């Protein structure tokens, strides 16, 4: 009969089976800690191998390579790097709250530097690690054969303190990951003691002693609710924040000093990221970032520029860097050979059950030893009482075996007792020895009685466990390093933090070139020689602060939101940057109006917009704030061939004046216009007939001494009083402000609100400019067409009519 050499199996089955086995292995025997001793197999094997070799805290350090070779050769058949890395991690005081291994030499750093090779470093078990391994040789834990059946290794360590809580754990396996934060030893032991006294105690009661995690790197933990949830369910979130103080230094400057970082944050990377923000000018308030850490401790200094408030910068850094992180509990451990999401009570119960087993097994071991010794002591005492006969019997025997047989036959000694008697040294036969044996017998009887009571009475067993936990606590307790704050503090960011306050000149040209210019550059040019293309002209020029904003309105009913500090910083004599390189615009889209905004918080301020077809609207200024402004934002739903022609700030006390190209004008109060949302289309402002369009919109301020200046397409200009137009209602036909001529009638080109001190600039296609002082214009009535100032037939059509500033 031949056996099949090959098996024909479906790939899915083989894959499923192999991956299942692999998953079982990495879950149970690699990446997740045991709930009892809080160790992964590689860690357990390292500690046991070092203990076995006598590489303990009371002996000299030993080369790490020797330990690694020992671990690989005897217990852990994997790569040396995985063993050495696990060993190094247990020795790093910024990773482990209580190091289980002490290491001499370079064992890495908070900056993420790699440790020296294992041939250079030396290691030994720490004092606290001795408590993990105490009594391991008293059959307290089960041993199993190692990978080649040449040796035995422990399944779990006795762990005389709850290491899973104290040092925490982190790991990724198949389908499971774990993140258990480290805790303070004293608090963890107090929690175990409370659970021993009151097995049913609640998480709230436990949290009176175990306040929360205690990270080796310190820091500030925020969010007690997150801690409680994690303790109750195994999952929860907390915030860890760096410990930072603000110091004043000379020169009216401040600096942020960071002395503790959140757990597991790489210091070098953090400093690099902060410095990048300074170099990229995202944080212009920072002058310098320095790492002043030394052997006395961590110290990062962030120095501010003069007069910059450090608190605001600190808030920004907390929000945008790893100075503040979110830590997520995911407390998974191997409990009863399966991965389990551990609550705090379950962790404590698993540890207590383990301790009961360890102490019971140790007690049983000690009891057996004590009984065996008592048996020998009784034999020796009996032998001393009949010493002469015993000596005679031994002397007459032929050898040791014969002597033992003769003693057993003649005096009824047992095999063990007769072995002890024949091995007795002659000096022990003195008279004093009997008293010693009697004392030892009494002590052994008492000990056996005590050990038997411990095994038979759980209360006494618990008392022993408590006693030993208190002893560990007394020897290893350390004060907390992490501060716990109940609430998660919301970080409020204000723009003045990130952007130093600076006055700049903001300019926008008709063709869409924008820039901000420092006052120094502006005054160096004396405001002259502004760089722009020949056919272009300034649409907007104003001195604003870098903490202000500009809104640029386009003919397509959109607006562009730009913080002033984000505008390109360009010299006065250099051409600005085209708006389309900052925000994408349509081919036919151009800027019609620019408004500088100091703050969007003004409740009674609105933005008023109007379209060519007579639609008007007002929306609250506060609604124009956006957080994402990489493209134009709709502000007026412009339909068909219509386009937006006007935008301005409006207050409820102002009046609105609308004028059609055929000179029909209406005037009404702002209250007539309903308040609508930013994206709406608006309402009818003025009644227009076919072929007519809205030529001008103006906002009249109360108690101003403004007058109307009307410019016609034929180059005529006239000045008239506002009182000529009565206040009425919205959406009416209005009154005419020009005289209708039968041939070549005047049409409204622009309507300006001016005072007597203003000048009006008229410019034609051929570049002819005419400046007219308003005071030089005589007042006319509604039916006048004014006086011709520009010959449009010769100089070309008007391209602009603007008021010049008073100066």
C-alpha positions in Angstrom: 0.0 0.0 0.0 1.5 3.4 -1.0 0.8 6.6 0.9 -0.2 9.7 -1.0 2.8 12.1 -1.3 0.6 15.1 -2.3 -2.7 16.4 -1.0 -5.1 18.2 -3.2 -6.6 20.9 -1.0 -8.5 24.1 -1.9 -6.3 27.3 -1.5 -9.0 29.0 0.8 -8.9 26.0 3.2 -5.1 26.0 3.4 -4.9 29.8 3.7 -7.6 29.8 6.3 -6.1 27.1 8.4 -2.5 28.5 8.3 -3.6 32.0 9.0 -5.8 30.8 11.8 -2.8 29.0 13.4 -0.6 32.0 12.9 -3.2 34.4 14.4 -3.6 32.1 17.4 0.1 32.1 17.9 0.6 35.9 17.7 -2.4 36.6 19.8 -1.6 34.1 22.6 2.2 33.9 22.5 3.6 37.1 21.0 2.0 40.5 21.0 -0.4 40.6 23.9 0.4 40.6 27.6 -0.8 38.1 30.1 -3.4 39.5 32.5 -1.6 37.9 35.5 2.0 39.2 35.2 1.5 41.8 32.5 4.3 40.4 30.4 4.5 39.2 26.8 6.3 35.9 26.2 9.6 37.5 25.0 9.7 39.8 28.1 9.0 36.9 30.4 11.7 34.8 28.8 14.3 37.6 29.1 13.6 38.1 32.8 13.6 34.3 33.5 16.8 33.8 31.6 18.6 36.6 33.4 17.3 35.3 36.8 18.4 31.8 35.9 21.9 33.0 35.1 22.1 34.9 38.4 22.2 38.3 36.5 20.3 40.0 39.4 20.4 43.5 40.9 22.8 42.5 43.6 25.4 41.2 41.2 27.6 43.0 38.6 26.3 44.0 35.2 26.7 41.6 32.4 27.0 42.1 28.6 23.6 42.3 26.9 24.8 40.1 24.1 25.3 37.3 26.5 21.8 37.5 27.8 20.3 37.8 24.3 22.3 34.7 23.1 21.1 32.9 26.2 17.4 33.8 25.6 17.6 32.8 21.9 19.4 29.6 22.6 17.2 28.4 25.5 13.8 29.9 25.2 13.0 32.3 22.3 14.0 31.0 18.8 13.6 34.3 17.0 15.8 37.1 15.8 18.3 38.7 18.2 17.1 42.2 17.4 13.5 41.4 18.6 15.0 40.1 21.9 17.4 43.0 22.4 14.7 45.6 21.5 12.4 44.1 24.1 15.2 44.2 26.6 16.1 47.8 25.9 12.5 48.9 26.2 12.2 47.4 29.7 15.3 49.5 30.6 14.1 52.9 29.3 12.8 55.2 32.1 10.7 57.2 29.6 8.9 54.1 28.4 8.6 52.0 31.5 7.2 53.5 34.8 9.3 51.0 36.8 12.2 49.6 34.8 12.5 45.8 35.1 16.0 45.9 33.6 18.9 48.2 34.5 21.2 49.0 31.6 24.7 50.5 31.4 25.6 52.3 28.1 23.4 53.9 25.5 19.9 52.5 25.7 18.3 55.0 23.3 16.8 58.4 24.1 13.6 60.4 24.1 14.7 61.8 20.8 14.3 58.4 19.2 18.0 57.7 19.0 18.7 54.0 18.6 20.5 52.2 21.5 24.1 51.0 21.1 24.6 47.5 19.8 24.2 44.7 22.4 27.9 44.0 22.4 28.5 47.4 24.0 25.7 47.6 26.6 25.5 45.8 29.9 22.4 44.8 31.8 21.1 43.2 34.9 17.7 42.7 36.5 16.4 45.7 38.5 15.4 45.5 42.2 11.7 45.6 41.3 12.2 42.8 38.8 13.2 40.6 41.7 9.6 40.9 43.0 8.4 39.6 39.6 10.5 36.5 40.0 10.4 36.0 43.8 9.6 32.4 44.8 9.7 31.1 41.2 11.8 28.1 42.3 9.1 27.1 44.9 6.9 25.5 42.3 4.6 28.6 42.4 4.0 28.7 38.7 3.6 26.0 36.0 6.6 25.2 33.8 6.5 23.8 30.3 9.2 22.4 28.1 11.0 24.9 26.0 11.0 24.8 22.1 13.6 21.9 21.9 12.4 20.1 25.1 15.9 20.5 26.6 14.8 22.9 29.4 11.7 24.1 31.2 10.3 27.7 31.1 7.6 29.3 33.2 4.1 29.9 31.7 3.8 33.0 33.9 5.9 34.8 36.5 4.8 35.0 40.2 4.6 38.8 39.9 4.5 40.1 43.4 3.0 43.4 42.2 0.3 44.0 39.4 2.8 44.7 36.6 0.1 44.9 33.9 -1.3 48.1 35.6 2.0 49.4 36.8 4.0 49.2 33.6 1.1 49.0 31.1 1.6 47.5 27.7 1.3 48.2 24.0 1.1 45.7 21.2 -0.5 44.8 17.9 -1.6 41.3 17.0 -4.1 39.8 14.4 -7.5 41.4 15.0 -6.5 42.8 18.4 -4.3 45.7 19.6 -3.7 46.7 23.1 -2.9 50.0 24.8 -2.7 49.9 28.6 -1.2 53.0 30.2 1.3 52.7 33.1 0.1 53.5 36.6 1.6 54.4 40.0 2.8 51.4 41.9 1.4 52.6 45.2 -2.0 53.4 43.7 -2.2 50.1 41.9 -1.3 48.2 45.1 -3.9 50.2 47.1 -6.5 49.2 44.5 -5.6 45.5 44.9 -5.8 45.9 48.7 -9.2 47.5 48.4 -10.4 44.8 46.1 -9.1 42.2 48.6 -11.0 43.8 51.4 -14.2 44.4 49.3 -14.3 42.1 46.3 -17.5 43.8 44.9 -16.2 47.4 45.1 -17.2 49.7 42.2 -14.9 51.6 39.8 -15.9 54.9 41.6 -14.6 53.4 44.9 -11.4 52.1 43.3 -10.8 55.6 41.8 -10.5 57.1 45.2 -7.2 55.3 45.4 -6.1 54.7 41.8 -6.6 58.2 40.3 -5.6 57.3 36.8 -2.6 56.6 34.7 0.9 57.8 35.8 3.2 58.2 32.9 7.0 57.9 33.3 7.3 61.2 31.4 4.9 63.0 33.7 2.7 65.5 31.8 -0.9 66.7 32.6 -3.7 64.2 32.1 -7.2 65.8 31.4 -10.5 64.0 31.4 -11.5 62.0 34.5 -14.6 60.8 32.6 -12.4 59.2 30.0 -10.4 57.4 32.7 -13.6 56.2 34.4 -15.0 55.0 31.1 -11.8 53.1 30.4 -11.8 51.5 33.8 -15.5 50.5 33.4 -15.4 49.2 29.9 -11.7 48.8 28.9 -11.9 51.6 26.3 -11.7 55.4 26.8 -9.9 58.6 25.8 -7.8 61.1 27.7 -5.8 64.1 26.7 -2.1 64.3 27.7 -0.6 67.7 27.7 3.0 68.8 28.2 3.9 70.6 31.4 4.8 74.2 30.3 5.4 77.4 32.1 5.7 80.9 30.7 8.7 83.0 31.9 9.5 86.6 31.4 12.9 87.4 30.1 14.7 90.7 29.5 13.8 92.9 26.6 10.0 92.8 27.3 9.9 89.2 26.0 8.4 86.0 27.1 9.4 82.4 26.7 7.6 79.0 27.0 9.6 76.4 29.0 8.5 72.8 28.6 9.7 70.4 31.2 7.5 67.4 30.6 6.2 65.9 27.4 3.2 63.6 26.7 3.9 59.9 26.8 5.6 58.4 23.8 6.3 61.7 22.1 9.6 62.0 20.2 11.3 65.2 21.5 13.5 65.8 18.5 10.5 65.5 16.1 8.4 67.8 18.2 11.1 70.5 18.3 11.6 70.1 14.5 7.9 70.6 13.9 7.7 73.7 16.1 10.7 75.2 14.4 9.3 74.4 10.9 6.2 76.5 11.9 8.5 79.3 12.8 10.5 79.0 9.6 7.4 78.8 7.4 6.2 82.0 9.0 3.0 80.3 10.1 3.9 81.4 13.6 5.6 84.7 13.3 5.6 85.3 17.0 8.3 82.8 17.7 11.9 84.0 17.7 13.8 80.8 18.6 13.2 77.2 19.6 16.0 75.5 21.7 16.5 72.1 23.3 18.2 72.8 26.7 17.7 69.3 28.1 20.6 67.9 30.0 21.3 65.2 32.6 19.2 67.1 35.2 16.1 66.8 33.0 14.1 67.8 30.0 13.9 71.5 29.0 12.6 72.9 25.7 12.6 76.7 25.4 10.4 78.5 22.9 11.4 82.2 22.9 8.9 84.8 21.7 9.5 88.0 19.7 9.2 91.3 21.5 5.6 92.1 22.9 4.2 88.7 21.7 1.9 87.0 24.2 3.3 83.5 24.9 0.0 82.1 26.2 -1.7 82.4 22.8 1.3 80.8 21.0 1.3 78.0 23.6 -2.4 77.4 22.9 -1.8 77.2 19.2 1.1 74.7 19.7 -1.0 72.5 22.0 -3.6 72.3 19.2 -1.3 71.9 16.3 1.7 69.8 17.6 2.3 66.8 19.9 2.5 69.1 22.9 -1.0 67.7 23.5 -2.0 64.3 22.4 -5.1 62.0 22.7 -4.4 58.7 24.5 -6.8 55.9 23.8 -7.2 53.1 26.3 -7.7 49.7 24.7 -7.0 47.4 27.6 -6.8 44.0 26.0 -4.8 41.2 27.7 -4.7 37.4 27.6 -7.1 36.2 30.3 -7.7 32.4 30.6 -5.8 31.9 27.3 -8.0 34.2 25.3 -7.8 37.9 24.4 -10.1 39.9 26.7 -11.1 43.5 27.0 -10.1 44.1 30.6 -12.0 46.5 32.9 -10.1 47.7 36.0 -12.0 45.3 38.4 -11.3 42.4 36.0 -7.6 43.2 35.9 -7.5 43.3 39.7 -9.5 40.1 40.0 -7.2 38.3 37.5 -4.1 39.5 39.5 -5.7 38.5 42.9 -6.6 35.0 41.6 -3.0 34.6 40.4 -1.6 35.7 43.7 -3.9 33.3 45.6 -2.6 30.5 43.4 1.1 31.6 43.8 0.9 31.9 47.6 -1.1 28.6 48.0 1.5 26.7 45.8 4.4 28.4 47.7 2.8 27.5 51.1 2.2 23.9 50.0 5.9 23.7 48.8 7.1 25.2 52.2 4.8 22.8 54.1 6.2 19.8 52.3 9.8 21.0 53.0 9.0 21.6 56.6 7.4 18.2 57.1 10.4 16.5 55.4 12.8 18.4 57.7 10.8 17.5 60.8 11.0 13.9 59.9 14.8 14.1 59.7 15.0 16.1 63.0 13.0 13.4 64.7 15.3 10.7 63.4 18.4 12.6 64.5 17.0 13.2 68.0 16.2 9.5 68.4 19.7 8.6 67.2 21.3 10.9 69.7 19.3 9.4 72.5 20.8 5.9 71.6 24.0 7.2 70.3 26.3 4.4 71.5 24.2 1.6 69.9 23.9 3.6 66.7 27.7 4.1 66.5 28.3 0.4 67.3 25.9 -0.6 64.5 27.5 1.7 62.0 31.1 0.5 62.9 30.1 -3.2 62.5 28.6 -2.6 59.1 30.6 -3.3 55.9 29.7 -0.1 53.9 27.2 2.9 53.8 24.4 0.9 52.3 24.8 -1.9 54.8 24.9 0.6 57.7 21.6 2.2 56.5 20.0 -1.2 56.2 21.2 -2.2 59.7 19.9 1.0 61.3 16.5 0.5 59.6 16.2 -3.1 60.8 17.5 -2.6 64.3 16.0 0.8 65.3 13.2 1.2 62.8 14.6 4.3 61.2 13.2 5.3 57.7 15.4 5.4 54.6 15.6 9.3 54.8 16.4 9.2 58.5 19.1 6.6 58.2 20.7 8.6 55.3 20.8 11.7 57.5 22.3 9.7 60.4 25.1 8.1 58.4 25.9 11.5 56.8 26.2 13.1 60.2 29.6 14.7 60.9 31.4 13.7 64.1 31.4 17.2 65.7 27.6 17.1 65.6 27.6 14.4 68.3 28.3 16.9 71.1 25.9 17.4 73.9 24.8 20.9 72.7 23.4 19.6 69.5 20.4 17.9 71.1 19.1 21.2 72.4 19.5 22.8 68.9 17.5 19.9 67.4 14.8 20.3 70.1 14.5 24.0 69.3 14.3 23.3 65.6 11.6 20.7 66.2 9.5 23.2 68.0 9.9 25.8 65.3 9.1 23.3 62.6 5.9 22.2 64.4 4.8 25.8 64.7 5.7 26.5 61.0 3.7 23.4 59.8 0.8 24.5 61.9 0.9 28.0 60.4 1.3 26.8 56.8 -1.5 24.3 57.2 -3.8 27.1 58.6 -3.0 29.3 55.6 -3.9 26.5 53.2 -7.1 25.7 55.0 -8.3 29.2 55.7 -8.8 31.7 52.8 -8.8 34.7 55.2 -5.3 33.8 56.4 -4.2 33.3 52.8 -5.5 36.8 52.0 -3.8 38.2 55.1 -0.4 36.8 53.8 -1.0 38.3 50.3 -1.8 41.7 51.8 1.2 41.6 54.1 3.5 41.0 51.1 1.8 43.7 49.0 2.3 46.2 51.8 6.0 45.2 52.0 6.4 45.8 48.2 4.6 49.1 48.5 6.8 50.3 51.4 10.0 49.5 49.5 9.1 50.7 46.0 6.4 53.5 46.4 7.2 56.7 44.4 5.2 59.9 44.2 3.0 60.5 41.1 4.6 62.1 38.1 1.5 62.9 36.0 -1.0 65.5 37.2 -4.7 64.7 36.7 -7.2 67.4 35.9 -10.9 66.5 35.9 -12.0 68.5 32.8 -10.6 68.6 29.2 -9.7 72.2 28.7 -10.9 73.6 25.4 -8.2 75.5 23.6 -9.4 78.8 22.3 -7.3 80.3 19.5 -7.4 83.9 18.6 -5.9 85.3 15.4 -3.8 87.9 17.2 -1.8 85.0 18.7 -0.7 83.7 15.3 -0.4 87.0 13.5 1.6 89.8 15.0 -0.3 93.0 14.9 1.2 95.2 12.1 -0.3 98.1 10.1 0.0 97.5 6.3 -1.3 99.1 3.2 -3.7 96.8 1.3 -4.2 97.5 -2.4 -6.4 95.9 -5.0 -6.4 97.0 -8.7 -9.3 96.9 -11.2 -7.5 94.0 -13.0 -7.3 92.0 -9.8 -3.8 92.5 -8.6 -3.7 92.3 -4.8 -0.9 92.8 -2.2 -0.1 94.1 1.2 2.8 96.5 1.7 4.6 97.4 4.9 4.2 101.0 5.9 8.0 101.3 5.6 7.9 100.4 1.9 4.9 102.7 1.4 6.5 105.7 3.0 9.9 105.0 1.3 8.1 105.5 -2.0 6.0 108.4 -0.5 2.9 106.6 -1.8 4.1 107.3 -5.4 5.3 105.0 -8.2 2.7 102.3 -7.4 3.4 99.3 -9.6 0.6 98.4 -12.0 -0.1 97.9 -15.7 -0.8 100.9 -17.9 -4.5 100.3 -18.4 -5.0 99.3 -14.8 -6.0 101.6 -11.9 -6.4 101.3 -8.1 -9.8 99.9 -7.0 -9.0 99.9 -3.3 -6.3 101.3 -1.1 -6.5 101.3 2.7 -4.3 100.9 5.8 -5.4 97.8 7.6 -4.0 95.6 10.4 -2.6 92.1 9.6 -5.3 90.8 12.0 -8.1 92.3 9.9 -9.8 90.8 6.8 -10.7 91.9 3.3 -13.8 90.8 1.4 -13.5 91.1 -2.4 -16.8 91.0 -4.3 -17.0 89.8 -8.0 -19.5 90.5 -10.7 -20.6 86.9 -10.7 -22.3 87.3 -7.2 -19.4 85.8 -5.3 -17.1 87.1 -2.6 -13.5 86.1 -1.7 -12.6 86.0 2.0 -9.0 86.8 2.7 -7.3 87.5 6.1 -4.9 90.4 5.6 -1.9 88.5 6.9 -2.4 85.9 4.2 -2.3 88.4 1.3 1.1 88.4 -0.5 3.6 90.7 1.2 5.0 92.7 -1.8 6.9 96.0 -2.0 5.0 99.2 -3.1 7.0 99.5 -6.3 6.5 95.8 -7.3 3.4 94.4 -9.1 1.0 92.6 -6.8 -0.1 89.0 -7.2 -3.1 88.3 -9.3 -6.1 87.2 -7.3 -6.7 84.2 -9.6 -3.4 82.7 -8.3 -4.8 82.8 -4.8 -8.4 81.9 -5.5 -9.6 80.4 -8.8 -11.9 82.7 -10.8 -14.1 82.2 -13.9 -12.8 83.6 -17.2 -15.5 86.4 -17.2 -15.2 87.1 -13.4 -13.7 90.3 -12.0 -13.6 92.2 -8.8 -16.1 95.1 -8.5 -15.8 96.1 -4.8 -13.4 95.5 -1.8 -14.4 95.9 1.8 -11.9 95.9 4.7 -13.3 94.3 7.9 -11.8 94.8 11.3 -14.2 92.4 13.0 -17.2 90.3 12.0 -18.8 90.7 15.5 -20.8 93.8 14.8 -24.4 92.8 15.3 -26.1 95.8 13.6 -23.9 95.7 10.5 -24.9 94.1 7.2 -23.5 93.7 3.7 -25.7 95.3 1.0 -25.4 94.1 -2.6 -27.1 95.0 -5.8 -27.3 93.6 -9.3 -27.6 95.3 -12.7 -31.2 94.0 -13.1 -32.2 95.8 -9.9 -32.1 92.9 -7.3 -30.9 94.0 -3.9 -30.3 92.3 -0.6 -28.7 92.7 2.9 -27.2 89.9 4.9 -25.6 90.0 8.4 -21.9 90.7 8.3 -21.3 87.8 10.8 -22.5 85.3 8.2 -19.6 86.2 6.0 -17.0 84.5 8.2 -15.7 81.2 6.8 -13.1 78.7 7.8 -12.4 77.4 4.3 -11.8 80.0 1.7 -9.8 78.5 -1.1 -12.4 79.3 -3.7 -15.0 82.1 -4.2 -18.1 81.9 -2.0 -21.6 82.6 -3.2 -23.1 85.8 -1.8 -25.8 86.6 -4.3 -27.6 84.2 -6.5 -27.2 86.0 -9.8 -29.5 84.6 -12.6 -28.9 84.5 -16.3 -27.2 87.6 -17.8 -27.5 89.6 -14.6 -24.4 90.6 -12.7 -23.6 92.1 -9.4 -22.5 95.8 -9.6 -22.3 97.0 -6.0 -21.4 95.8 -2.5 -21.0 97.8 0.7 -21.4 97.7 4.5 -24.8 98.9 5.6 -26.2 100.0 9.0 -29.9 100.1 9.9 -29.9 103.9 10.1 -28.8 104.4 6.5 -30.9 104.9 3.5 -30.6 103.3 0.1 -30.5 105.2 -3.2 -31.0 103.4 -6.5 -30.6 105.0 -9.9 -31.4 103.4 -13.3 -29.5 104.3 -16.4 -32.6 106.2 -17.6 -32.2 108.4 -14.4 -35.2 107.0 -12.4 -34.2 107.2 -8.8 -35.8 105.9 -5.6 -34.8 106.4 -2.0 -35.9 104.3 1.0 -34.7 103.3 4.4 -32.6 100.2 5.1 -35.4 98.8 7.3 -37.5 98.4 4.1 -35.1 95.7 2.9 -35.6 92.3 4.6 -32.5 90.5 6.1 -31.8 87.3 4.2 -29.0 84.6 4.2 -25.7 85.0 2.3 -26.6 82.7 -0.6 -30.0 84.1 -1.5 -30.9 86.0 -4.6 -32.3 89.1 -3.0 -35.5 91.1 -3.7 -36.6 93.7 -6.3 -35.1 97.1 -5.5 -36.4 99.2 -8.3 -38.9 98.7 -11.2 -37.1 98.6 -14.5 -38.5 98.5 -18.0 -37.0 96.5 -20.9 -33.6 97.8 -21.9 -33.1 99.6 -18.6 -30.6 98.6 -15.9 -29.5 99.7 -12.5 -26.7 102.2 -13.1 -25.8 103.1 -9.5 -26.5 102.2 -5.9 -25.6 104.4 -3.0 -26.0 104.3 0.8 -26.9 107.7 2.4 -25.7 108.2 6.0 -28.0 110.3 8.3 -26.8 113.7 9.3 -24.2 113.8 6.6 -23.8 116.9 4.4 -23.6 114.8 1.3 -24.9 115.9 -2.1 -25.5 113.9 -5.3 -23.0 114.2 -8.2 -24.5 112.7 -11.3 -22.2 111.8 -14.3 -23.7 111.0 -17.7 -22.3 108.9 -20.5 -21.9 112.0 -22.6 -19.4 113.4 -20.1 -21.8 115.8 -18.4 -21.7 116.3 -14.6 -24.1 118.0 -12.2 -24.5 118.5 -8.5 -27.9 118.4 -6.8 -29.3 118.2 -3.2 -30.5 114.9 -1.8 -33.7 116.6 -0.6 -34.8 116.7 -4.3 -35.5 112.9 -3.9 -38.1 112.1 -1.3 -37.9 109.0 0.9 -40.4 106.4 -0.3 -40.8 102.7 -0.6 -38.7 99.9 -2.2 -39.6 98.4 -5.6 -41.1 101.6 -7.1 -40.4 103.4 -10.4 -39.0 106.5 -8.8 -38.4 110.1 -10.0 -36.1 111.2 -12.9 -33.0 113.2 -12.1 -32.1 114.1 -15.7 -34.0 115.9 -18.4 -35.0 113.5 -21.2 -33.8 114.6 -24.6 -35.3 113.3 -27.8 -32.0 113.0 -29.7 -28.9 111.6 -28.0 -30.4 111.6 -24.5 -28.2 111.7 -21.4 -27.9 108.3 -19.6 -26.7 107.9 -16.0 -23.0 106.7 -16.0 -22.4 107.1 -12.3 -24.1 108.7 -9.2 -21.7 109.7 -6.5 -22.3 110.9 -2.9 -19.9 113.7 -2.3 -19.2 116.6 0.0 -18.1 120.1 -1.2 -14.5 119.2 -0.4 -14.3 116.2 -2.7 -12.9 116.1 -6.2 -14.4 113.9 -9.0 -12.0 112.1 -11.4 -13.4 111.3 -14.9 -11.3 109.1 -17.2 -11.9 108.1 -20.8 -10.9 105.2 -23.0 -8.0 107.2 -24.5 -6.6 107.9 -21.0 -7.8 111.5 -20.8 -8.4 112.4 -17.1 -10.4 115.4 -15.9 -10.5 116.3 -12.2 -13.4 118.5 -11.0 -13.7 120.1 -7.6 -17.3 119.6 -6.4 -17.4 123.1 -5.0 -16.9 124.5 -8.5 -20.1 122.8 -9.7 -23.2 124.9 -9.3 -26.2 123.2 -7.8 -28.9 122.1 -10.4 -32.4 120.8 -10.1 -33.7 117.4 -11.0 -34.5 118.4 -14.6 -31.0 119.7 -15.5 -28.5 117.6 -17.4 -25.5 119.4 -15.9 -22.5 120.8 -17.8 -20.3 118.9 -20.2 -16.8 118.4 -18.8 -15.4 115.7 -21.1 -15.8 115.5 -24.9 -16.5 111.7 -25.3 -16.7 112.0 -29.1 -13.0 113.1 -29.2 -11.5 111.5 -26.0 -13.4 108.2 -26.1 -16.2 106.8 -23.8 -15.9 107.2 -20.0 -14.2 104.2 -18.3 -14.5 105.5 -14.7 -15.9 108.2 -12.5 -14.6 108.2 -9.0 -14.5 110.4 -5.9 -10.9 111.3 -4.9 -10.0 111.4 -1.2 -10.2 114.9 0.3 -6.4 115.2 0.5 
